[in-house]
């Protein structure tokens, strides 16, 4: 069940460095791509950084609307992560082609990819230096305007990782991933 995550805790959804699915939509077209280079950037308001290559179809859609969603897939979506990273949205709707279900976001036009462990709805920061970062480094800085999690994966400000299918992915290379593993709590 998808539940709201307080924006003050949104950074925790990315803090452990998982693979993300970047979804976007503009002028009746939508797309999804895999991105390993995404990270939390600030607490209040919460911000994120994500690299979106100039050649990616998603890039044009994000530039068109200034919005995207970072979905955090788990083990159950590992095949989809590889698939969306292996084909272009220029050739048609990846969601339909790959059988990926979506749900509407609350505050942005990009869709939420169903089955993820968490989602961050984001708006690109409009500052001039951010536009320079996009052109020079493919780096998009955005404010998180809404955050969600499957309550089996993230609850009360903590990742649970109990549901095997929602254990988040960490991309190594060549189609190899690691799953987020066991929790270790060290007393302060």
N, C-alpha and C positions, 0 to 999 in steps of 0.2 A: 504494500500500500504506500503510495506516494504521500509524504508529509512535508510541510514547509520546514525549512531550516532557518533559524534566525540569521539575519545577515551578519551579525557579529560573530557567527561561527562558520560562515561560508568558507573561509580560508582552510578549515580543517578538511573539507571535501577534496582538496588538491594537495594538501601539505605532504602527503606520503609519496607523491610523484607518480601517480598512475597514468596509463595511456588514456587519452580522451577521444571522443568522437565530436567533431565540430560540425554542427548542423547550421544551415543557413537557408534563407529564402528571399527572393526578390523578383518582382514582376511576374509572378506565376511560376517561377522556376524554383526548385529547392535542391539541396545537395547535402551530402554528408561525407566527411573525410576523417581519417585517423590522424591524430597528432600526439606525439610523445613529448614535444617541447611546449608544455603548458605548465604554469605555476602560479601560486598565489603571490600577490605583489604588495597588498596593503590590507589593513584591518578595517578602517572606518573612514570613508566608505570602503567596502571591500573592493579590491581590484585584482585583476589577473593579467598575465602576459601569455601570449600564445604566438607561435611562429606559423605563418600561413604563406607558403611560397607563391611568388608572382605567377607561376605557371598553373597553379591550382584553380579549378573552376570555382571552388568555394570562395576564393579571394575576391573575385568580381562581385559575387553576391553579397559578401560582407561589406565591401566598399560601397555597394549600392544602397544598403540600408543602414549600415553602421551597427548591425546587430548580429548576434550569433548565440548559440547554446553550446556549452561544453557538457557533454554527457560522459559519465564515468562508467564504462562497461565492466562487467564481471566476466567470470569464466564462461558463462553460457553464451556470451556474445563474442568470444575469441575468434570464431570463424568469420563473423561479420566484420570484425576489425580488420582482418587480413583482406577480406573481399572488398571493402570500401576503399582500402588503400591500393588496390590492384586494378581499379578501373576508373574511368573518368565520368563525371556527371555531364560532361558535354555531349555524351552519347545517349543520354536519356536519364530518366529518373532512377537513381540508384535504389531508393527506398522500394519502389515497385519491383525493380529487377531482382533485388535480393530478398524480397519479402520482409522488409523491416517495417514494423508497425510504428506509428507515431501518435503523439498526442499534442494538442495545442499548448504552447507556452502561455503563461499568464501576462507577461509584460513585454515580450518581443514577438516578432513575426516568425522567427525560425522555430521549427518543430522540436519537440522532445523525442528522442529515440526511446521507444518503450523497451523495457527489460534492463535498463541501466541501473546501477546501484545509486547514482545521484546525478543531479543536473544543476548547472549554473546558467541562468539567463543573463546575458551580457550586452552592454552597449559600449561601443568603441568611444574612447575619450577623444573629443574633437580638437584638442590643443595642436598648435602648429608643430611643436617638437615631436608629437606623436606621429604626425603625418610623415615627418622626416624619418623616424624609426621604421615606419612601414615601408617606405621606398628604399631606404638604405639597407635595412636588416631583415625585412619581412616580419618585423615584430609589431604585433598589435597589442596595445594596452587598452583595457576595458574595465568599466565598472560593473560589478555584479549587482543586478537590480532585483533578482529573485533567486532563491536556492531551494532545492528539493532533494529528498532522499527517500529510498525505499526503507521503511522502518525496520525491515529485517536486516539491513546492512548498516544503518547509521541512526542512532537514537540517543537523545539526551546529550548531544555534543560529542559522541564517541562512535568510532567505527566498531562494529561487532564481529564481522567476518565469520559468523557462524554458518550462514547459508552458503554452501559450497559454490553454487552458481553465481553468487554475487561477490565472491572474493575478487578484488580488483587486479588488473593486469599491469605488468611492467614489461615493456618491450626491450629486448636485448639487441637482436638483429637477426636477419635471415629467417624470419618467421618464428623465432623463439621468444617465448614470454616466461616470466616468473609470476607466480600468484602471490599476493600479499598473504603472509603467513600468520603464524601464531603470535599472540600478543604477549608482551613481556612488560610487566609493570615494575618499575624501580622506585622504591620509596624515596621521597625527597629529603 
